[in-house]
Amino acid sequence: MLGWALTFLVVALIAGVLGFTTIAGAAIGIAKIAFYVFIVLFIVSLIMNFVRSGRAGPPL
């Protein structure tokens, strides 16, 4: 799950760079939304990774 979050974070960063420069206003809005959504997903994935790695025993 952490790998997917990192992948989507990179995609959102690229969309943000393209959207924040010279592309139409709608693309800027979509890029901003995607950027913040994927930042939240990345942080949640990090937290879940640390919580799960702290358990004893086999992973579920």
Long-range contacts (C-beta under 8 A, 24 or more apart in sequence): 1-45, 1-48, 1-49, 2-45, 2-46, 2-49, 4-45, 5-38, 5-41, 5-42, 5-44, 5-45, 5-46, 6-42, 8-38, 8-41, 8-42, 9-38, 9-39, 9-41, 9-42, 11-38, 12-37, 12-38, 12-39
